[in-house]
Amino acid sequence: MTQGHEINLSFEGEWMPPSTANNPTQQRFEYPGLLVKDFEHWSVTLRRHQVTLGALVLLAKSNATTWPELDRTAFTELKDVTVSIERSLSALFGYDKINYLMLMMVDPNVHFHVFPRYQRTVAFAGIDFADAGWPKAPDLASGPTLDDDMAMRLIAHMKSDWRGA
């Protein structure tokens, strides 16, 4: 160490590994921490606020902020991604319908909120999940927000039976 120069090694707060997110929206939805499945142009993360059981966020990896800005290959891959999502969520939870909402009002990059929909109450790890909006639009204010432990348990369960396209 050079005389007269001090290095401050103190740290306040919780240490977080550097993000590998490609854009601010991926970072906002805790990529890669809540990652369920990664594709070439898309990432599927658990939605921490589970409006319905198995709620996900489908995130474009590009910096596109409008739908038409996406690369043609991202559109092509989206077919396989949605097939994979729907096969997996059907096998895992037996949803009745599925909704993809592209809102992009707060988070700028292209993404969808994916909500499996249920006519009945479903349970996971002792928690009941009722679809408060059924049969209309999802009630975005309903459902629990998962703590880290429960989020990791749900991700592990999803990964254990994730299906391909």
Summary of the structure (lengths in Angstrom):
residues: 165
radius of gyration: 18.3
end to end distance: 56.3
largest distance: 70.6
contacts: 445
relative contact order: 0.19
helix: 26%
strand: 21%
